[in-house]
Amino acid sequence: MKIKSFLINLTALAALVMLHACSADGGGRDAAVFEYISLKSDAGDWRDDFDGNALAGMQPLPGQSADLPWQSLKQGRLILRSSGSTILEEERPAFVGIAVSEPNFEAQTEMNYTPKREGDIAGLVYYKSAQHNIVFGKSIDDAGNTRLVVNKSKVTVKQLASVTLSGSDAGRPVSFRIAAEGVTCSFLYSLDRGANWTTLAIDADTSRSDSEALLGLYNYRNTYPAMEPLKPWEKGAFETGQYRNLFAEAGYPQAEIDDKLNGIFNQVFYGPDRVYFEVGDSLAYISDLKNHDVRTEGMSYGMMIAVQFNRQDIFDRLWRWSLKYMQHHEGPLKGYFAWSLKTSGERLAQGPASDGELYFVTALIFASNLWGNEGEINYLKEAQHILNCSWEKDGTDDVMPLIDKQHKLITFVPTVQGGSYTDLSYHIPAFYEVWALWAQDGRSDFYRECASAAREFFHKATDPFTGLNPDQSEYDGSHRSVTWGPNTFVLDQFRFDSWRVPMNVALDYSWSGADGEWQRSYADRFQEFLYLQGLHSFVDQFNVDGSTVQWILPAGGKTKLRHSVGLVATSAALSLVSSKARNREFVDHFWHSDNVVYDDGYFDAYYDGLLRLFAFMHLSGNYKIIPPQDSSSGK
């Protein structure tokens, strides 16, 4: 079969369902992602040898930008994406197609699409002339039932066949097959990726003409009022003392929000898959179960969660364990924390990781503000001790400050070598504002400069098109390079650490709002990139330019790209910042996402679980600045 450009009247294509489409801004549209698997010629050979030149034959609908990412090659298959958010004209569906000159052919495609409202439809289209159209697709009726349908249009729409999908089938990916023999087409569908095919309609009349047929992928949304985006606030909580509950704004009942928040908290701390373990009468730790250790990351996260939930009992247990086993009380590393230990308290590493200290200090300041310092633990004194010890480091014995004093940016590791670069996921500008207000160590001006420098660093270290960032960066925002033997490798991959960046931006925007214009632009770019990958299927590792990684970083003994709940959570938190209607869909998708075992047996109660809890706290308005109890606001 030849794949070539075509000139054909597409005007009547909109008549497939109705004669109107949504407005051009794409508000609230659901992306339909199609994987075009193969075409079969008269010779009976399935085509899977598409190359870059063949892509030149793919045509977007007139009026749409040719630069949009309609197609790409992946693992030997031609992938076509049709997203309602790219519609630029009214009365036009989103469509990608190829010309078919043979009267007899077969084609197969897989579609991941869940219709939202009556009139939504996406599927495989067979178009013979301006008066004859056949669409085999997934739609929704006025009663809210999801259906597989075959529609024929000859001025008006006629439904040839329909099957109602129920239960989990309503949202499951569907494989379609069309077989054309002269004047008739047979349509088949499968809900198990083509393993078992069921005929939906036989011998649908295509009214064969002498002209070429047009075979394509089709996504259409009816003219219902577009969902309004959850518009971001313009002022932060330092100024207003207010926090958004995006779940409530999206229509979820408060009682359900509260129940879900408490359920996620209990899953992390007390459920059968908990990561929090008490030791004796006064200690506790949080364990990265898949790596069989206790990390400053998890301990400091746990303390932040505990103070946000007003759980002094949990906070104090975690701090006592950290103080006893993790913190160095003498020597060059005095004041710092060994970043990885066995659950017994034996150190696996002596050195610190700077993000742990960042969270320890901020959580201790909040504890001081909430509970005071008259009890067993003087929280403020403990925070000041960490900060003072860090300030005294000067490179002696290879130990540096947590924050590089020249660039005013947090180090990856506070050593001479590790302090020469940074990790964007460690940067939380609003934390420095907390320090400036309440650390009471005489360095408020420096901390405010650090907050400004961190915000500026986000501009440099994130990709201007995708919004993605590498796990580690040089202080000028460029990608790090490492040399291994004769080879030099550029570290330009968005991986596990980087998942935290969108949530950090959301936190800074929610609390401060000091860099609102850029942060809103970043949020829109980041969510758009993931949305175009497929809201329910985007993977968790990319090259920063959005391309597929050549090497997958393993986790927990498993090596696979997944639709990880940790990234689902943090990307949803960005809905606090983004201004596009898709932010509602990220919130809805996160609401319905659970932290469960993946199909390859992988499960991460620790990292996925903690990020999920943090994101839910953000989106429910329960991740807050905690001022001194005689103060109602931060400033």
C-alpha positions in Angstrom: 0.0 0.0 0.0 1.2 3.5 -0.8 1.3 6.2 1.8 1.1 9.5 0.2 -0.3 13.0 0.5 -3.8 13.7 -0.6 -6.1 16.4 -1.7 -9.6 15.6 -0.9 -12.6 17.6 0.2 -12.9 17.2 4.0 -15.8 19.6 4.5 -18.4 16.9 5.1 -16.3 15.2 7.7 -17.8 17.2 10.4 -21.2 15.8 9.5 -20.2 12.5 11.0 -21.8 13.4 14.3 -23.0 17.0 14.2 -22.1 20.2 12.5 -20.4 22.0 15.3 -17.2 21.5 17.4 -15.9 23.0 20.5 -14.2 26.4 20.5 -10.6 26.7 19.5 -9.1 26.9 22.9 -9.6 23.2 23.6 -11.1 23.7 27.1 -11.7 20.4 28.9 -11.1 18.1 25.9 -9.9 14.6 26.5 -7.0 13.4 24.4 -7.5 10.4 22.2 -4.3 8.5 21.7 -4.2 6.0 18.8 -1.4 3.5 18.1 -1.5 2.7 14.4 -0.3 -0.8 14.3 -0.3 -1.9 10.7 -1.9 -2.0 7.2 -2.4 -5.0 5.0 -2.1 -4.8 1.3 -3.6 -7.0 -1.4 -0.5 -9.2 -1.2 -1.4 -10.0 2.4 1.6 -8.5 4.0 1.2 -6.6 7.2 3.1 -3.3 6.9 5.3 -2.5 9.9 8.2 -0.9 8.0 7.2 2.7 8.2 10.1 5.1 8.1 10.6 8.9 8.4 9.8 9.5 4.7 6.5 7.7 5.0 5.4 10.2 7.7 5.3 12.9 5.1 2.1 11.4 3.8 0.2 12.0 7.0 -1.9 15.1 6.9 -3.5 17.1 9.7 -6.9 18.7 9.1 -6.6 22.0 7.2 -6.4 24.9 9.6 -4.2 23.0 12.1 -0.6 23.6 12.5 1.7 21.2 10.7 4.2 21.5 13.6 1.8 19.8 16.1 3.1 16.3 17.2 0.5 14.3 15.2 2.8 11.4 14.6 6.0 9.7 15.7 7.7 6.4 15.5 8.0 4.1 18.5 9.3 0.6 18.7 8.6 0.0 15.0 5.1 1.3 15.0 3.7 4.4 13.6 1.9 6.3 16.4 -0.8 8.9 15.5 -2.1 11.2 18.2 -5.3 13.1 17.8 -6.0 15.5 20.6 -9.1 17.7 20.9 -6.9 20.4 22.5 -5.3 21.1 19.2 -8.5 22.0 17.3 -7.9 25.4 15.8 -11.2 25.8 13.9 -14.8 25.5 14.8 -16.9 22.9 12.9 -13.8 20.8 12.4 -13.0 17.5 14.1 -9.4 16.5 14.9 -8.4 14.0 12.2 -5.3 12.3 10.8 -5.5 10.1 7.7 -3.9 8.5 4.7 -5.1 7.9 1.2 -5.9 4.3 0.2 -6.1 3.5 -3.5 -6.6 -0.3 -3.2 -10.3 -1.5 -3.2 -9.3 -4.3 -0.8 -7.4 -3.8 2.4 -7.3 -4.4 6.1 -6.2 -2.0 8.8 -5.9 -2.2 12.5 -5.4 0.4 15.3 -5.5 0.6 19.0 -7.1 3.5 20.8 -7.0 4.6 24.5 -9.9 7.0 24.8 -12.6 7.5 27.4 -15.4 9.8 26.3 -16.6 12.4 28.8 -19.9 13.8 27.5 -22.7 13.0 25.0 -21.4 13.4 21.4 -17.8 12.6 22.2 -16.5 10.1 19.7 -13.2 8.8 18.5 -12.2 5.9 16.3 -11.3 4.6 12.9 -12.9 6.4 9.9 -13.4 5.2 6.4 -14.2 8.1 4.1 -15.1 7.5 0.4 -16.7 10.8 -0.7 -18.2 13.9 0.6 -21.5 12.1 1.0 -20.4 8.7 2.5 -18.6 8.2 5.7 -18.2 5.3 8.0 -16.9 5.8 11.6 -16.2 2.9 13.9 -15.5 4.3 17.3 -16.1 4.8 21.0 -18.8 7.2 22.1 -21.2 8.1 24.9 -25.0 8.5 24.7 -27.4 10.9 26.5 -27.8 8.4 29.3 -24.1 8.4 30.0 -23.5 4.9 28.6 -20.2 4.3 26.9 -20.7 2.5 23.5 -18.8 1.1 20.6 -20.6 2.3 17.5 -20.6 2.2 13.7 -22.0 5.4 12.2 -22.7 6.1 8.6 -23.2 9.6 7.3 -25.0 10.5 4.1 -26.1 14.1 4.9 -27.5 12.8 8.2 -26.1 10.3 10.6 -27.3 6.7 10.7 -26.1 4.3 13.3 -25.4 0.9 11.9 -24.5 -0.9 15.1 -23.9 -0.2 18.7 -22.7 -2.2 21.7 -22.8 -0.9 25.3 -19.7 -1.2 27.4 -20.1 -1.7 31.1 -17.8 -1.9 34.2 -14.1 -1.7 33.6 -14.7 -2.2 29.8 -16.0 1.4 29.6 -12.5 2.8 30.1 -10.4 0.0 28.6 -8.3 0.5 25.5 -10.0 -0.8 22.4 -8.5 -2.4 19.3 -10.3 -1.8 16.0 -10.0 -3.6 12.7 -11.5 -2.7 9.3 -11.5 -5.0 6.3 -12.7 -3.6 3.0 -13.7 -5.8 0.0 -15.0 -3.7 -2.9 -18.2 -2.0 -1.8 -18.4 -3.3 1.8 -16.5 -3.1 5.0 -16.5 -5.3 8.0 -15.7 -3.8 11.5 -14.4 -5.8 14.4 -13.4 -4.8 17.9 -11.4 -6.2 20.8 -11.1 -5.2 24.4 -8.0 -7.3 25.0 -5.6 -5.8 22.5 -6.7 -7.8 19.5 -6.4 -11.3 21.0 -10.1 -12.1 20.5 -12.0 -10.2 17.9 -15.8 -9.6 17.9 -17.7 -8.4 14.9 -19.7 -5.3 15.5 -21.1 -4.7 12.0 -20.8 -6.8 8.9 -20.9 -5.6 5.3 -21.4 -1.9 6.0 -22.0 -0.2 2.6 -19.2 2.1 1.6 -20.7 3.0 -1.8 -17.5 2.5 -3.6 -16.5 5.2 -6.0 -13.5 5.6 -8.4 -11.8 8.0 -6.1 -9.3 7.1 -3.4 -10.7 6.2 0.0 -9.5 8.0 3.0 -8.6 5.9 6.0 -7.8 7.8 9.2 -8.1 8.4 12.9 -10.8 10.6 14.2 -11.5 12.5 17.4 -14.6 14.7 17.7 -16.2 16.5 20.6 -19.7 17.8 20.4 -20.8 21.4 21.2 -21.4 21.2 24.9 -20.2 24.0 27.2 -16.5 23.7 27.6 -15.3 23.0 31.2 -14.0 26.1 32.8 -10.4 25.7 34.0 -9.6 25.9 37.7 -8.2 29.4 37.5 -5.0 29.9 39.6 -5.0 32.4 42.4 -2.6 35.3 42.0 -1.6 35.8 45.6 0.2 33.3 47.9 -0.7 32.2 51.4 2.1 34.2 53.0 0.0 37.2 52.1 -3.5 35.9 52.3 -3.4 33.1 54.8 -5.7 31.1 52.4 -5.3 27.8 50.7 -7.2 26.3 47.8 -9.1 23.1 48.0 -9.1 22.1 44.3 -11.0 18.9 44.9 -13.9 20.9 46.3 -13.6 23.4 43.4 -13.9 20.4 41.0 -17.1 19.3 42.7 -16.0 16.6 45.1 -17.9 16.5 48.4 -15.9 17.7 51.4 -16.7 14.6 53.4 -15.3 12.4 50.6 -12.2 14.6 50.4 -11.6 14.3 54.2 -12.1 10.5 54.1 -9.7 10.1 51.2 -7.0 12.3 52.8 -7.2 10.3 56.1 -7.2 7.1 54.2 -4.0 7.9 52.3 -2.4 9.1 55.5 -3.4 5.8 57.3 -2.1 3.8 54.3 1.3 5.4 54.6 1.6 5.3 58.4 -0.6 2.4 59.7 -1.9 0.2 56.9 -0.7 -3.2 55.8 1.6 -1.5 53.3 2.8 1.2 55.8 6.3 2.6 55.7 6.2 4.0 59.3 7.5 1.7 62.0 7.6 2.4 65.7 10.6 1.2 67.8 10.1 0.9 71.5 8.3 3.6 73.5 9.9 6.7 71.9 11.4 6.1 68.4 10.2 5.4 64.9 11.5 5.4 61.3 10.2 5.5 57.8 11.7 2.9 55.5 12.2 2.8 51.8 11.0 -0.8 51.7 12.1 -1.6 48.2 15.7 -0.5 49.0 15.6 -1.9 52.5 16.9 1.3 54.2 16.0 4.4 56.1 16.7 7.7 54.4 16.9 11.3 55.5 14.5 12.0 52.6 11.8 9.8 54.1 12.4 10.8 57.7 12.2 14.5 57.0 9.2 14.0 54.8 7.5 12.1 57.6 8.3 14.9 60.0 6.8 17.5 57.6 3.7 15.4 57.2 3.4 14.9 61.0 3.5 18.6 61.8 1.0 19.3 59.0 -1.4 16.8 60.6 -0.6 18.1 64.1 0.8 14.7 65.1 3.4 15.6 67.6 3.7 12.0 68.7 4.8 10.8 65.2 7.0 13.9 64.8 8.9 13.4 68.0 9.5 9.7 67.4 10.9 10.3 64.0 13.1 13.1 65.2 14.5 11.1 68.1 15.5 8.3 65.8 17.1 10.8 63.4 19.0 12.4 66.2 20.2 9.1 67.7 21.2 7.3 64.5 21.5 9.7 61.7 22.9 13.0 62.9 26.7 13.5 63.3 27.4 15.0 66.7 31.1 15.6 66.2 33.8 15.6 63.5 33.8 17.4 60.1 30.2 16.4 59.4 28.9 17.7 62.7 25.3 18.8 62.4 24.7 16.8 59.2 22.8 13.5 58.8 24.0 10.2 57.3 21.6 9.9 54.4 21.1 6.0 54.3 20.9 3.6 57.2 19.7 0.1 57.9 16.5 -0.2 59.9 18.7 -1.3 62.8 20.4 2.1 62.8 23.6 0.9 61.3 24.9 3.5 58.8 25.2 2.5 55.1 26.6 5.8 54.2 28.2 8.6 56.4 27.6 11.5 54.1 24.5 13.7 53.8 22.1 14.5 51.0 21.1 18.1 51.1 17.4 17.7 50.6 17.1 15.9 53.9 18.5 18.8 55.9 16.3 21.2 53.9 13.2 19.4 55.1 14.5 18.7 58.6 15.1 22.5 59.2 11.7 23.5 57.8 9.8 20.9 59.6 11.5 21.8 62.9 10.7 25.5 62.5 7.0 24.6 61.9 7.1 22.3 65.0 8.5 25.2 67.0 5.8 27.5 65.7 3.0 25.0 66.4 4.0 23.3 69.6 6.5 25.7 71.2 9.9 24.9 72.6 9.2 24.4 76.3 8.8 20.6 76.2 11.4 17.8 75.9 12.5 19.0 72.4 13.5 22.6 71.7 12.6 22.4 68.0 13.9 25.8 67.1 17.3 25.2 68.8 17.6 21.9 66.8 16.9 23.7 63.5 19.4 26.5 64.3 22.0 23.9 65.2 21.8 22.4 61.7 21.9 25.8 60.0 24.8 27.0 62.2 26.9 23.9 61.6 26.3 24.2 57.9 27.3 27.8 57.8 30.7 27.0 59.4 31.7 24.5 56.7 34.4 25.8 54.4 35.7 22.8 52.4 37.9 21.5 55.2 38.0 17.7 55.2 35.9 17.8 52.0 32.8 19.2 53.8 30.8 22.2 52.4 27.8 24.2 53.3 24.3 22.9 52.3 23.9 26.0 50.2 26.6 27.1 47.8 27.3 30.6 49.0 28.4 32.0 45.7 25.3 30.9 43.7 23.0 30.8 46.7 21.7 27.4 45.4 21.4 24.2 47.4 24.0 21.6 46.7 23.4 18.0 45.5 25.7 16.8 48.3 27.6 19.2 50.7 31.1 18.0 49.7 33.7 19.7 47.5 32.7 17.6 44.4 29.0 17.1 45.2 28.7 20.7 46.0 29.8 21.8 42.5 26.3 21.0 41.0 22.7 20.7 42.2 19.4 18.8 41.8 16.4 20.9 40.8 14.1 18.7 42.9 15.9 20.0 46.0 14.8 23.6 45.3 11.8 24.9 47.3 12.1 28.7 47.4 9.3 29.1 49.9 11.1 27.1 52.5 13.8 29.7 52.5 11.2 32.3 53.2 10.1 30.3 56.2 13.7 30.3 57.4 14.0 34.0 56.8 10.9 34.7 58.9 11.4 32.3 61.8 14.8 30.6 62.0 16.0 33.6 64.0 19.7 33.0 63.2 20.6 36.4 61.8 20.7 35.3 58.1 17.2 36.4 56.9 18.6 38.5 54.0 20.7 35.6 52.8 17.7 33.2 52.8 15.6 35.6 50.8 18.4 35.9 48.3 18.4 32.1 48.1 14.6 32.0 47.4 15.1 34.5 44.5 18.1 32.5 43.2 16.1 29.2 43.3 13.2 30.7 41.4 15.5 32.0 38.7 17.2 28.6 38.5 13.9 27.0 37.6 13.9 29.1 34.5 17.3 27.9 33.5 17.1 24.2 34.3 13.7 23.3 32.7 13.1 22.8 29.0 11.3 25.7 27.4 9.1 23.4 25.4 8.3 20.3 27.4 8.9 21.8 30.9 11.0 18.7 31.8 14.3 18.9 33.6 17.2 16.5 34.3 17.7 15.0 37.7 21.0 17.0 38.1 22.2 20.3 36.7 25.1 22.6 36.7 24.6 25.9 38.6 24.1 27.7 35.3 21.2 25.3 34.5 23.0 23.3 31.8 23.0 19.5 31.7 25.8 17.7 33.6 28.2 15.6 31.7 30.1 12.7 33.3 33.1 10.8 31.9 33.3 7.0 32.2 36.4 5.6 30.7 36.8 6.9 27.2 33.1 8.0 27.0 31.3 11.1 28.1 27.6 11.0 28.9 25.2 13.9 29.1 22.8 13.5 32.0 19.7 14.9 30.3 17.0 12.5 31.5 13.9 13.3 33.5 13.7 10.5 36.1 12.6 9.8 39.6 14.0 12.8 41.4 12.6 15.1 38.8 9.0 14.0 39.6 9.2 16.3 42.6 9.8 19.4 40.6 6.2 20.2 39.5 5.0 19.7 43.1 7.8 22.0 44.4 6.7 24.7 41.9 3.1 24.2 43.1 4.2 24.7 46.7 6.1 27.8 46.0 3.2 29.3 43.9 0.6 28.4 46.6 2.6 29.8 49.4 4.5 32.7 47.8 3.3 33.5 44.3 6.4 35.6 43.9 7.2 34.2 40.4 3.6 33.7 39.3 3.9 34.5 35.6 6.7 32.1 34.8 5.3 29.4 37.1 1.9 29.5 35.4 3.6 29.2 32.0 5.7 26.3 33.2 2.7 24.5 34.6 0.8 24.8 31.3 3.8 23.5 29.4 4.4 20.6 31.7 0.8 19.5 31.9 0.4 19.9 28.1 3.4 17.7 27.4 2.1 14.9 29.6 -1.4 15.3 28.3 -0.3 14.8 24.7 1.4 11.6 25.8 -1.9 10.4 27.1 -3.3 11.5 30.4 -3.9 7.9 31.5 -0.8 6.4 30.0 2.2 8.8 30.2 5.3 7.1 31.4 7.7 8.1 34.2 11.0 8.6 32.4 11.8 10.8 29.4 14.7 12.6 27.8 14.3 16.3 28.6 13.3 17.1 25.0 10.4 14.7 25.4 11.9 11.7 23.5 12.0 8.2 24.8 15.0 7.3 27.0 17.4 4.8 25.5 18.2 3.4 29.0 15.5 2.8 31.6 16.6 3.5 35.2 15.6 0.4 37.2 13.8 0.7 40.6 13.1 -2.0 43.1 14.8 -4.6 40.9 12.4 -3.9 38.0 13.2 -2.2 34.8 10.2 -0.8 33.0 8.5 2.4 32.0 5.3 2.8 34.0 2.4 5.2 34.5 3.6 5.9 38.0 1.3 7.2 40.6 4.1 9.4 42.0 4.3 11.4 38.8 0.5 11.3 38.4 0.3 12.9 41.9 2.9 15.7 41.4 1.7 16.6 37.9 -1.8 17.0 39.4 -0.5 19.3 42.1 0.5 21.6 39.3 -3.2 22.2 38.7 -2.9 24.8 41.5 -0.8 26.8 39.1 -1.9 26.0 35.6 -4.5 28.0 33.8 -5.8 25.6 31.1 -9.0 23.5 31.4 -7.0 20.3 31.3 -6.0 21.0 34.9 -9.4 19.6 36.0 -8.6 16.4 34.2 -5.3 16.0 36.0 -7.1 16.5 39.3 -9.8 13.9 38.4 -7.2 11.4 37.2 -5.3 11.7 40.4 -8.4 11.4 42.5 -9.1 8.0 40.9 -5.5 6.8 41.1 -4.5 4.3 43.8 -1.1 3.2 44.9 -1.3 -0.5 44.0 0.9 -3.3 42.6 1.8 -2.8 38.9 1.3 -5.5 36.3 5.0 -6.4 36.5 4.8 -6.9 40.3 6.4 -3.6 41.1 5.1 -1.7 44.1 6.5 1.4 45.9 4.7 2.1 49.2 7.5 4.6 50.0 8.2 7.1 47.2 4.9 6.8 45.3 3.1 6.7 48.6 4.7 9.8 50.1 4.4 11.8 46.9 0.7 10.8 46.6 0.1 12.0 50.2 1.9 15.3 49.7 0.0 16.0 46.5 -3.3 15.2 48.1 -2.5 17.6 51.0 -1.7 20.3 48.4 -4.8 19.8 46.4 -7.1 19.6 49.4 -5.7 22.8 51.0 -3.9 20.9 53.8 -0.2 21.7 53.1 0.2 25.0 54.9 2.6 27.5 56.2 2.6 27.1 60.0 3.3 30.5 61.6 3.7 31.1 65.4 0.4 30.5 67.0 0.0 34.1 68.0 0.3 35.1 64.3 -2.4 34.6 61.6 -0.2 35.0 58.6 3.4 34.7 57.4 4.2 38.3 56.9 
